[in-house]
């Protein structure tokens, strides 16, 4: 499972947008968001760098 820190994920709408962006890249991914920690955990077959690019493109730059 990959873990990303997303500093500008502050609300449920942000979490929904992050989830939608990640699912657009990998519809089979399992995603858990943790708003207080500004974190998302992703179980995906895609490489972390691909998911980082997807998040950045969606307006949610992240670090691993």
PDB file with SEQRES, HELIX, SHEET and CRYST1 records, atoms N, CA, C and O in Angstrom:
SEQRES   1 A   64  UNK UNK UNK UNK UNK UNK UNK UNK UNK UNK UNK UNK UNK          
SEQRES   2 A   64  UNK UNK UNK UNK UNK UNK UNK UNK UNK UNK UNK UNK UNK          
SEQRES   3 A   64  UNK UNK UNK UNK UNK UNK UNK UNK UNK UNK UNK UNK UNK          
SEQRES   4 A   64  UNK UNK UNK UNK UNK UNK UNK UNK UNK UNK UNK UNK UNK          
SEQRES   5 A   64  UNK UNK UNK UNK UNK UNK UNK UNK UNK UNK UNK UNK              
HELIX    1 AA1 UNK A   12  UNK A   25  1                                  14    
HELIX    2 AA2 UNK A   48  UNK A   57  1                                  10    
SHEET    1 AA1 3 UNK A   2  UNK A   5  0                                        
SHEET    2 AA1 3 UNK A  39  UNK A  43 -1                                        
SHEET    3 AA1 3 UNK A  30  UNK A  34 -1                                        
CRYST1    1.000    1.000    1.000  90.00  90.00  90.00 P 1           1          
ATOM      1  N   UNK A   1       0.847  -1.182   0.000  1.00  0.00           N  
ATOM      2  CA  UNK A   1       0.000   0.000   0.000  1.00  0.00           C  
ATOM      3  C   UNK A   1       0.890   1.242   0.000  1.00  0.00           C  
ATOM      4  O   UNK A   1       1.838   1.339   0.779  1.00  0.00           O  
ATOM      5  N   UNK A   2       0.576   2.178  -0.871  1.00  0.00           N  
ATOM      6  CA  UNK A   2       1.330   3.426  -0.978  1.00  0.00           C  
ATOM      7  C   UNK A   2       0.677   4.481  -0.097  1.00  0.00           C  
ATOM      8  O   UNK A   2      -0.541   4.502   0.074  1.00  0.00           O  
ATOM      9  N   UNK A   3       1.505   5.349   0.454  1.00  0.00           N  
ATOM     10  CA  UNK A   3       1.009   6.412   1.326  1.00  0.00           C  
ATOM     11  C   UNK A   3       1.515   7.749   0.797  1.00  0.00           C  
ATOM     12  O   UNK A   3       2.710   7.922   0.557  1.00  0.00           O  
ATOM     13  N   UNK A   4       0.588   8.693   0.618  1.00  0.00           N  
ATOM     14  CA  UNK A   4       0.940  10.007   0.111  1.00  0.00           C  
ATOM     15  C   UNK A   4       0.461  11.072   1.084  1.00  0.00           C  
ATOM     16  O   UNK A   4      -0.628  10.966   1.648  1.00  0.00           O  
ATOM     17  N   UNK A   5       1.278  12.094   1.277  1.00  0.00           N  
ATOM     18  CA  UNK A   5       0.888  13.253   2.067  1.00  0.00           C  
ATOM     19  C   UNK A   5       0.449  14.345   1.100  1.00  0.00           C  
ATOM     20  O   UNK A   5       1.173  14.695   0.168  1.00  0.00           O  
ATOM     21  N   UNK A   6      -0.747  14.877   1.337  1.00  0.00           N  
ATOM     22  CA  UNK A   6      -1.318  15.899   0.468  1.00  0.00           C  
ATOM     23  C   UNK A   6      -1.646  17.115   1.340  1.00  0.00           C  
ATOM     24  O   UNK A   6      -2.726  17.181   1.928  1.00  0.00           O  
ATOM     25  N   UNK A   7      -0.725  18.072   1.425  1.00  0.00           N  
ATOM     26  CA  UNK A   7      -0.908  19.210   2.335  1.00  0.00           C  
ATOM     27  C   UNK A   7      -2.178  20.026   2.092  1.00  0.00           C  
ATOM     28  O   UNK A   7      -2.746  20.557   3.046  1.00  0.00           O  
ATOM     29  N   UNK A   8      -2.638  20.140   0.846  1.00  0.00           N  
ATOM     30  CA  UNK A   8      -3.812  20.980   0.589  1.00  0.00           C  
ATOM     31  C   UNK A   8      -5.119  20.194   0.520  1.00  0.00           C  
ATOM     32  O   UNK A   8      -6.083  20.673  -0.078  1.00  0.00           O  
ATOM     33  N   UNK A   9      -5.178  19.009   1.112  1.00  0.00           N  
ATOM     34  CA  UNK A   9      -6.427  18.247   1.225  1.00  0.00           C  
ATOM     35  C   UNK A   9      -7.014  18.554   2.603  1.00  0.00           C  
ATOM     36  O   UNK A   9      -6.580  18.007   3.617  1.00  0.00           O  
ATOM     37  N   UNK A  10      -8.023  19.452   2.617  1.00  0.00           N  
ATOM     38  CA  UNK A  10      -8.541  19.961   3.885  1.00  0.00           C  
ATOM     39  C   UNK A  10      -9.973  19.548   4.212  1.00  0.00           C  
ATOM     40  O   UNK A  10     -10.383  19.627   5.370  1.00  0.00           O  
ATOM     41  N   UNK A  11     -10.732  19.115   3.225  1.00  0.00           N  
ATOM     42  CA  UNK A  11     -12.154  18.869   3.480  1.00  0.00           C  
ATOM     43  C   UNK A  11     -12.629  17.611   2.747  1.00  0.00           C  
ATOM     44  O   UNK A  11     -11.887  16.991   1.985  1.00  0.00           O  
ATOM     45  N   UNK A  12     -13.871  17.262   3.001  1.00  0.00           N  
ATOM     46  CA  UNK A  12     -14.450  16.095   2.345  1.00  0.00           C  
ATOM     47  C   UNK A  12     -14.499  16.228   0.835  1.00  0.00           C  
ATOM     48  O   UNK A  12     -14.344  15.241   0.115  1.00  0.00           O  
ATOM     49  N   UNK A  13     -14.716  17.448   0.350  1.00  0.00           N  
ATOM     50  CA  UNK A  13     -14.719  17.673  -1.094  1.00  0.00           C  
ATOM     51  C   UNK A  13     -13.352  17.408  -1.700  1.00  0.00           C  
ATOM     52  O   UNK A  13     -13.241  16.831  -2.782  1.00  0.00           O  
ATOM     53  N   UNK A  14     -12.310  17.837  -0.993  1.00  0.00           N  
ATOM     54  CA  UNK A  14     -10.934  17.572  -1.444  1.00  0.00           C  
ATOM     55  C   UNK A  14     -10.693  16.060  -1.495  1.00  0.00           C  
ATOM     56  O   UNK A  14     -10.160  15.537  -2.474  1.00  0.00           O  
ATOM     57  N   UNK A  15     -11.092  15.374  -0.431  1.00  0.00           N  
ATOM     58  CA  UNK A  15     -10.884  13.926  -0.368  1.00  0.00           C  
ATOM     59  C   UNK A  15     -11.610  13.232  -1.506  1.00  0.00           C  
ATOM     60  O   UNK A  15     -11.096  12.278  -2.092  1.00  0.00           O  
ATOM     61  N   UNK A  16     -12.809  13.714  -1.818  1.00  0.00           N  
ATOM     62  CA  UNK A  16     -13.586  13.127  -2.919  1.00  0.00           C  
ATOM     63  C   UNK A  16     -12.879  13.363  -4.252  1.00  0.00           C  
ATOM     64  O   UNK A  16     -12.821  12.467  -5.094  1.00  0.00           O  
ATOM     65  N   UNK A  17     -12.339  14.571  -4.443  1.00  0.00           N  
ATOM     66  CA  UNK A  17     -11.624  14.887  -5.684  1.00  0.00           C  
ATOM     67  C   UNK A  17     -10.361  14.041  -5.828  1.00  0.00           C  
ATOM     68  O   UNK A  17     -10.044  13.570  -6.921  1.00  0.00           O  
ATOM     69  N   UNK A  18      -9.645  13.850  -4.723  1.00  0.00           N  
ATOM     70  CA  UNK A  18      -8.438  13.019  -4.726  1.00  0.00           C  
ATOM     71  C   UNK A  18      -8.804  11.581  -5.089  1.00  0.00           C  
ATOM     72  O   UNK A  18      -8.149  10.954  -5.922  1.00  0.00           O  
ATOM     73  N   UNK A  19      -9.845  11.075  -4.464  1.00  0.00           N  
ATOM     74  CA  UNK A  19     -10.294   9.698  -4.732  1.00  0.00           C  
ATOM     75  C   UNK A  19     -10.693   9.545  -6.195  1.00  0.00           C  
ATOM     76  O   UNK A  19     -10.317   8.572  -6.849  1.00  0.00           O  
ATOM     77  N   UNK A  20     -11.452  10.507  -6.701  1.00  0.00           N  
ATOM     78  CA  UNK A  20     -11.908  10.445  -8.101  1.00  0.00           C  
ATOM     79  C   UNK A  20     -10.718  10.459  -9.060  1.00  0.00           C  
ATOM     80  O   UNK A  20     -10.695   9.707 -10.035  1.00  0.00           O  
ATOM     81  N   UNK A  21      -9.737  11.310  -8.787  1.00  0.00           N  
ATOM     82  CA  UNK A  21      -8.557  11.394  -9.660  1.00  0.00           C  
ATOM     83  C   UNK A  21      -7.799  10.071  -9.671  1.00  0.00           C  
ATOM     84  O   UNK A  21      -7.400   9.585 -10.730  1.00  0.00           O  
ATOM     85  N   UNK A  22      -7.604   9.496  -8.494  1.00  0.00           N  
ATOM     86  CA  UNK A  22      -6.867   8.233  -8.409  1.00  0.00           C  
ATOM     87  C   UNK A  22      -7.631   7.097  -9.093  1.00  0.00           C  
ATOM     88  O   UNK A  22      -7.028   6.263  -9.769  1.00  0.00           O  
ATOM     89  N   UNK A  23      -8.942   7.064  -8.921  1.00  0.00           N  
ATOM     90  CA  UNK A  23      -9.746   6.016  -9.556  1.00  0.00           C  
ATOM     91  C   UNK A  23      -9.790   6.178 -11.075  1.00  0.00           C  
ATOM     92  O   UNK A  23      -9.991   5.202 -11.797  1.00  0.00           O  
ATOM     93  N   UNK A  24      -9.604   7.402 -11.562  1.00  0.00           N  
ATOM     94  CA  UNK A  24      -9.577   7.584 -13.017  1.00  0.00           C  
ATOM     95  C   UNK A  24      -8.334   6.931 -13.620  1.00  0.00           C  
ATOM     96  O   UNK A  24      -8.345   6.506 -14.775  1.00  0.00           O  
ATOM     97  N   UNK A  25      -7.272   6.855 -12.835  1.00  0.00           N  
ATOM     98  CA  UNK A  25      -6.040   6.219 -13.306  1.00  0.00           C  
ATOM     99  C   UNK A  25      -6.069   4.712 -13.088  1.00  0.00           C  
ATOM    100  O   UNK A  25      -5.552   3.950 -13.904  1.00  0.00           O  
ATOM    101  N   UNK A  26      -6.681   4.283 -11.973  1.00  0.00           N  
ATOM    102  CA  UNK A  26      -6.769   2.859 -11.655  1.00  0.00           C  
ATOM    103  C   UNK A  26      -8.130   2.578 -11.015  1.00  0.00           C  
ATOM    104  O   UNK A  26      -8.286   2.706  -9.801  1.00  0.00           O  
ATOM    105  N   UNK A  27      -9.112   2.196 -11.835  1.00  0.00           N  
ATOM    106  CA  UNK A  27     -10.460   1.957 -11.311  1.00  0.00           C  
ATOM    107  C   UNK A  27     -10.531   0.848 -10.256  1.00  0.00           C  
ATOM    108  O   UNK A  27     -11.503   0.779  -9.504  1.00  0.00           O  
ATOM    109  N   UNK A  28      -9.527  -0.011 -10.192  1.00  0.00           N  
ATOM    110  CA  UNK A  28      -9.534  -1.107  -9.221  1.00  0.00           C  
ATOM    111  C   UNK A  28      -8.833  -0.750  -7.916  1.00  0.00           C  
ATOM    112  O   UNK A  28      -8.787  -1.571  -6.999  1.00  0.00           O  
ATOM    113  N   UNK A  29      -8.291   0.445  -7.818  1.00  0.00           N  
ATOM    114  CA  UNK A  29      -7.532   0.849  -6.626  1.00  0.00           C  
ATOM    115  C   UNK A  29      -8.438   0.905  -5.393  1.00  0.00           C  
ATOM    116  O   UNK A  29      -9.619   1.241  -5.475  1.00  0.00           O  
ATOM    117  N   UNK A  30      -7.843   0.566  -4.258  1.00  0.00           N  
ATOM    118  CA  UNK A  30      -8.517   0.751  -2.964  1.00  0.00           C  
ATOM    119  C   UNK A  30      -7.893   1.983  -2.325  1.00  0.00           C  
ATOM    120  O   UNK A  30      -6.672   2.078  -2.199  1.00  0.00           O  
ATOM    121  N   UNK A  31      -8.742   2.929  -1.921  1.00  0.00           N  
ATOM    122  CA  UNK A  31      -8.261   4.222  -1.459  1.00  0.00           C  
ATOM    123  C   UNK A  31      -8.849   4.548  -0.096  1.00  0.00           C  
ATOM    124  O   UNK A  31     -10.049   4.394   0.130  1.00  0.00           O  
ATOM    125  N   UNK A  32      -7.990   4.999   0.808  1.00  0.00           N  
ATOM    126  CA  UNK A  32      -8.420   5.454   2.133  1.00  0.00           C  
ATOM    127  C   UNK A  32      -7.865   6.855   2.331  1.00  0.00           C  
ATOM    128  O   UNK A  32      -6.664   7.076   2.179  1.00  0.00           O  
ATOM    129  N   UNK A  33      -8.733   7.803   2.669  1.00  0.00           N  
ATOM    130  CA  UNK A  33      -8.261   9.160   2.942  1.00  0.00           C  
ATOM    131  C   UNK A  33      -8.310   9.420   4.437  1.00  0.00           C  
ATOM    132  O   UNK A  33      -9.199   8.932   5.134  1.00  0.00           O  
ATOM    133  N   UNK A  34      -7.353  10.187   4.919  1.00  0.00           N  
ATOM    134  CA  UNK A  34      -7.269  10.572   6.332  1.00  0.00           C  
ATOM    135  C   UNK A  34      -7.100  12.090   6.364  1.00  0.00           C  
ATOM    136  O   UNK A  34      -5.984  12.605   6.282  1.00  0.00           O  
ATOM    137  N   UNK A  35      -8.228  12.800   6.485  1.00  0.00           N  
ATOM    138  CA  UNK A  35      -8.186  14.262   6.424  1.00  0.00           C  
ATOM    139  C   UNK A  35      -7.323  14.892   7.515  1.00  0.00           C  
ATOM    140  O   UNK A  35      -6.498  15.750   7.201  1.00  0.00           O  
ATOM    141  N   UNK A  36      -7.479  14.500   8.801  1.00  0.00           N  
ATOM    142  CA  UNK A  36      -6.663  15.150   9.833  1.00  0.00           C  
ATOM    143  C   UNK A  36      -5.154  15.012   9.580  1.00  0.00           C  
ATOM    144  O   UNK A  36      -4.383  15.905   9.932  1.00  0.00           O  
ATOM    145  N   UNK A  37      -4.740  13.907   8.978  1.00  0.00           N  
ATOM    146  CA  UNK A  37      -3.317  13.680   8.696  1.00  0.00           C  
ATOM    147  C   UNK A  37      -2.914  14.194   7.311  1.00  0.00           C  
ATOM    148  O   UNK A  37      -1.738  14.148   6.949  1.00  0.00           O  
ATOM    149  N   UNK A  38      -3.896  14.686   6.531  1.00  0.00           N  
ATOM    150  CA  UNK A  38      -3.641  15.118   5.138  1.00  0.00           C  
ATOM    151  C   UNK A  38      -2.963  13.990   4.367  1.00  0.00           C  
ATOM    152  O   UNK A  38      -1.956  14.198   3.690  1.00  0.00           O  
ATOM    153  N   UNK A  39      -3.528  12.805   4.482  1.00  0.00           N  
ATOM    154  CA  UNK A  39      -2.883  11.620   3.927  1.00  0.00           C  
ATOM    155  C   UNK A  39      -3.886  10.772   3.143  1.00  0.00           C  
ATOM    156  O   UNK A  39      -5.075  10.730   3.459  1.00  0.00           O  
ATOM    157  N   UNK A  40      -3.374  10.105   2.121  1.00  0.00           N  
ATOM    158  CA  UNK A  40      -4.179   9.131   1.387  1.00  0.00           C  
ATOM    159  C   UNK A  40      -3.346   7.863   1.255  1.00  0.00           C  
ATOM    160  O   UNK A  40      -2.144   7.915   0.994  1.00  0.00           O  
ATOM    161  N   UNK A  41      -4.008   6.721   1.439  1.00  0.00           N  
ATOM    162  CA  UNK A  41      -3.361   5.416   1.273  1.00  0.00           C  
ATOM    163  C   UNK A  41      -4.016   4.736   0.082  1.00  0.00           C  
ATOM    164  O   UNK A  41      -5.241   4.684  -0.030  1.00  0.00           O  
ATOM    165  N   UNK A  42      -3.177   4.215  -0.802  1.00  0.00           N  
ATOM    166  CA  UNK A  42      -3.671   3.660  -2.062  1.00  0.00           C  
ATOM    167  C   UNK A  42      -3.093   2.264  -2.262  1.00  0.00           C  
ATOM    168  O   UNK A  42      -1.880   2.064  -2.198  1.00  0.00           O  
ATOM    169  N   UNK A  43      -3.976   1.307  -2.503  1.00  0.00           N  
ATOM    170  CA  UNK A  43      -3.566  -0.039  -2.878  1.00  0.00           C  
ATOM    171  C   UNK A  43      -3.843  -0.147  -4.376  1.00  0.00           C  
ATOM    172  O   UNK A  43      -4.994  -0.260  -4.800  1.00  0.00           O  
ATOM    173  N   UNK A  44      -2.774  -0.110  -5.170  1.00  0.00           N  
ATOM    174  CA  UNK A  44      -2.918  -0.057  -6.622  1.00  0.00           C  
ATOM    175  C   UNK A  44      -1.792  -0.850  -7.278  1.00  0.00           C  
ATOM    176  O   UNK A  44      -0.735  -1.069  -6.686  1.00  0.00           O  
ATOM    177  N   UNK A  45      -2.042  -1.270  -8.506  1.00  0.00           N  
ATOM    178  CA  UNK A  45      -0.996  -1.944  -9.279  1.00  0.00           C  
ATOM    179  C   UNK A  45      -0.111  -0.925  -9.983  1.00  0.00           C  
ATOM    180  O   UNK A  45       0.937  -1.285 -10.519  1.00  0.00           O  
ATOM    181  N   UNK A  46      -0.521   0.346  -9.989  1.00  0.00           N  
ATOM    182  CA  UNK A  46       0.267   1.388 -10.644  1.00  0.00           C  
ATOM    183  C   UNK A  46       1.447   1.808  -9.771  1.00  0.00           C  
ATOM    184  O   UNK A  46       1.410   1.689  -8.547  1.00  0.00           O  
ATOM    185  N   UNK A  47       2.480   2.295 -10.425  1.00  0.00           N  
ATOM    186  CA  UNK A  47       3.661   2.786  -9.735  1.00  0.00           C  
ATOM    187  C   UNK A  47       3.334   4.094  -9.006  1.00  0.00           C  
ATOM    188  O   UNK A  47       2.500   4.878  -9.461  1.00  0.00           O  
ATOM    189  N   UNK A  48       3.995   4.315  -7.881  1.00  0.00           N  
ATOM    190  CA  UNK A  48       3.770   5.520  -7.092  1.00  0.00           C  
ATOM    191  C   UNK A  48       3.995   6.802  -7.865  1.00  0.00           C  
ATOM    192  O   UNK A  48       3.288   7.787  -7.652  1.00  0.00           O  
ATOM    193  N   UNK A  49       4.974   6.803  -8.763  1.00  0.00           N  
ATOM    194  CA  UNK A  49       5.265   8.015  -9.533  1.00  0.00           C  
ATOM    195  C   UNK A  49       4.106   8.373 -10.465  1.00  0.00           C  
ATOM    196  O   UNK A  49       3.844   9.549 -10.714  1.00  0.00           O  
ATOM    197  N   UNK A  50       3.422   7.359 -10.973  1.00  0.00           N  
ATOM    198  CA  UNK A  50       2.246   7.599 -11.823  1.00  0.00           C  
ATOM    199  C   UNK A  50       1.136   8.239 -10.989  1.00  0.00           C  
ATOM    200  O   UNK A  50       0.490   9.190 -11.428  1.00  0.00           O  
ATOM    201  N   UNK A  51       0.924   7.716  -9.795  1.00  0.00           N  
ATOM    202  CA  UNK A  51      -0.126   8.249  -8.933  1.00  0.00           C  
ATOM    203  C   UNK A  51       0.210   9.666  -8.468  1.00  0.00           C  
ATOM    204  O   UNK A  51      -0.681  10.508  -8.358  1.00  0.00           O  
ATOM    205  N   UNK A  52       1.478   9.931  -8.197  1.00  0.00           N  
ATOM    206  CA  UNK A  52       1.900  11.287  -7.832  1.00  0.00           C  
ATOM    207  C   UNK A  52       1.598  12.265  -8.966  1.00  0.00           C  
ATOM    208  O   UNK A  52       1.144  13.383  -8.721  1.00  0.00           O  
ATOM    209  N   UNK A  53       1.851  11.844 -10.201  1.00  0.00           N  
ATOM    210  CA  UNK A  53       1.572  12.693 -11.361  1.00  0.00           C  
ATOM    211  C   UNK A  53       0.070  12.944 -11.501  1.00  0.00           C  
ATOM    212  O   UNK A  53      -0.345  14.060 -11.813  1.00  0.00           O  
ATOM    213  N   UNK A  54      -0.735  11.922 -11.275  1.00  0.00           N  
ATOM    214  CA  UNK A  54      -2.189  12.059 -11.355  1.00  0.00           C  
ATOM    215  C   UNK A  54      -2.675  13.054 -10.305  1.00  0.00           C  
ATOM    216  O   UNK A  54      -3.501  13.916 -10.602  1.00  0.00           O  
ATOM    217  N   UNK A  55      -2.169  12.937  -9.086  1.00  0.00           N  
ATOM    218  CA  UNK A  55      -2.570  13.848  -8.013  1.00  0.00           C  
ATOM    219  C   UNK A  55      -2.160  15.289  -8.335  1.00  0.00           C  
ATOM    220  O   UNK A  55      -2.936  16.220  -8.120  1.00  0.00           O  
ATOM    221  N   UNK A  56      -0.967  15.463  -8.839  1.00  0.00           N  
ATOM    222  CA  UNK A  56      -0.480  16.793  -9.184  1.00  0.00           C  
ATOM    223  C   UNK A  56      -1.341  17.419 -10.287  1.00  0.00           C  
ATOM    224  O   UNK A  56      -1.691  18.598 -10.230  1.00  0.00           O  
ATOM    225  N   UNK A  57      -1.668  16.612 -11.276  1.00  0.00           N  
ATOM    226  CA  UNK A  57      -2.511  17.071 -12.387  1.00  0.00           C  
ATOM    227  C   UNK A  57      -3.895  17.496 -11.905  1.00  0.00           C  
ATOM    228  O   UNK A  57      -4.512  18.402 -12.465  1.00  0.00           O  
ATOM    229  N   UNK A  58      -4.371  16.825 -10.858  1.00  0.00           N  
ATOM    230  CA  UNK A  58      -5.705  17.135 -10.304  1.00  0.00           C  
ATOM    231  C   UNK A  58      -5.673  18.345  -9.375  1.00  0.00           C  
ATOM    232  O   UNK A  58      -6.712  18.768  -8.869  1.00  0.00           O  
ATOM    233  N   UNK A  59      -4.474  18.908  -9.147  1.00  0.00           N  
ATOM    234  CA  UNK A  59      -4.365  20.073  -8.283  1.00  0.00           C  
ATOM    235  C   UNK A  59      -4.048  19.741  -6.837  1.00  0.00           C  
ATOM    236  O   UNK A  59      -4.181  20.590  -5.955  1.00  0.00           O  
ATOM    237  N   UNK A  60      -3.631  18.515  -6.595  1.00  0.00           N  
ATOM    238  CA  UNK A  60      -3.300  18.073  -5.245  1.00  0.00           C  
ATOM    239  C   UNK A  60      -1.880  17.491  -5.220  1.00  0.00           C  
ATOM    240  O   UNK A  60      -1.703  16.280  -5.093  1.00  0.00           O  
ATOM    241  N   UNK A  61      -0.870  18.365  -5.344  1.00  0.00           N  
ATOM    242  CA  UNK A  61       0.511  17.855  -5.311  1.00  0.00           C  
ATOM    243  C   UNK A  61       0.760  17.122  -3.995  1.00  0.00           C  
ATOM    244  O   UNK A  61       0.351  17.568  -2.923  1.00  0.00           O  
ATOM    245  N   UNK A  62       1.437  15.994  -4.111  1.00  0.00           N  
ATOM    246  CA  UNK A  62       1.645  15.127  -2.954  1.00  0.00           C  
ATOM    247  C   UNK A  62       3.102  14.704  -2.857  1.00  0.00           C  
ATOM    248  O   UNK A  62       3.880  14.839  -3.802  1.00  0.00           O  
ATOM    249  N   UNK A  63       3.441  14.193  -1.696  1.00  0.00           N  
ATOM    250  CA  UNK A  63       4.771  13.590  -1.511  1.00  0.00           C  
ATOM    251  C   UNK A  63       4.544  12.198  -0.938  1.00  0.00           C  
ATOM    252  O   UNK A  63       3.507  11.899  -0.346  1.00  0.00           O  
ATOM    253  N   UNK A  64       5.549  11.365  -1.137  1.00  0.00           N  
ATOM    254  CA  UNK A  64       5.414   9.985  -0.687  1.00  0.00           C  
ATOM    255  C   UNK A  64       6.160   9.755   0.593  1.00  0.00           C  
ATOM    256  O   UNK A  64       6.156   8.642   1.119  1.00  0.00           O  
TER     257      UNK A  64                                                      
END                                                                             
